[in-house]
Amino acid sequence: MSRHEDKEAAVRRLLDTPHPPVPGDLALRAAERGTRRLHRARRVRRVLWALGAVAVLAFVVWASTTHPWEVPPAETTPPLEGW
């Protein structure tokens, strides 16, 4: 027997056994769990967007007060020539 035939035989043995009983409220529980996960994901997404907005706002306030694009003043004076 080849490896493929071994796997096929194992699957057939599994399918020939009686199926386990399924709880009657399985679909309801799965739907409730899915709803909770969707609500949690939506909440996390909103918090991340809010944190991103706060970070952008903080950067804009910082940049408008410190002006990082301007050249800082020179630490020393340039040499004086021609006197």
SULWO-V705950 format. One record per residue. PHI is phi in degrees with one decimal (999 if undefined). PSI is psi in degrees with one decimal (NA if undefined). Layout:
phi=<PHI;PHI>
psi=<PSI;PSI>
This chain:
phi=<999;-88.1;-62.9;-63.4;-68.0;-63.6;-65.0;-63.8;-65.9;-65.1;-65.6;-63.4;-63.4;-64.9;-74.2;-78.0;-75.9;-65.7;-77.0;-70.0;-69.0;-106.9;-60.2;-68.8;-98.2;-62.2;-64.4;-64.4;-64.4;-65.0;-65.8;-63.8;-65.6;-63.3;-63.7;-61.4;-65.4;-64.9;-64.5;-64.3;-64.0;-64.6;-63.4;-63.3;-61.9;-64.4;-64.6;-65.2;-63.1;-63.7;-62.7;-63.4;-64.8;-64.6;-64.6;-65.0;-61.8;-63.6;-64.7;-63.6;-64.8;-61.7;-66.9;-74.0;-91.2;-99.9;49.5;-68.9;-83.6;-83.5;-74.6;-68.4;-64.4;-68.4;-75.4;-122.3;-83.0;-68.4;-64.7;-98.6;-121.9;91.0;-88.7>
psi=<142.7;170.5;-38.2;-41.4;-33.9;-44.3;-41.9;-40.0;-39.0;-40.8;-41.6;-38.8;-40.7;-39.7;-23.7;-18.1;156.8;143.0;144.1;152.1;143.5;131.4;146.1;-28.3;20.4;-44.7;-40.4;-44.7;-39.7;-39.8;-41.6;-42.0;-41.0;-39.3;-43.3;-41.7;-39.4;-42.6;-41.3;-42.8;-39.9;-41.3;-44.3;-42.1;-42.7;-40.6;-41.6;-40.4;-42.0;-43.2;-39.5;-41.6;-41.1;-39.6;-41.9;-43.6;-43.0;-39.9;-42.5;-42.7;-44.5;-45.5;-34.5;-23.8;-32.3;-16.3;66.1;-11.4;-12.5;148.5;131.0;153.6;151.4;142.7;-32.5;159.1;148.2;157.3;142.2;115.9;151.4;19.6;NA>
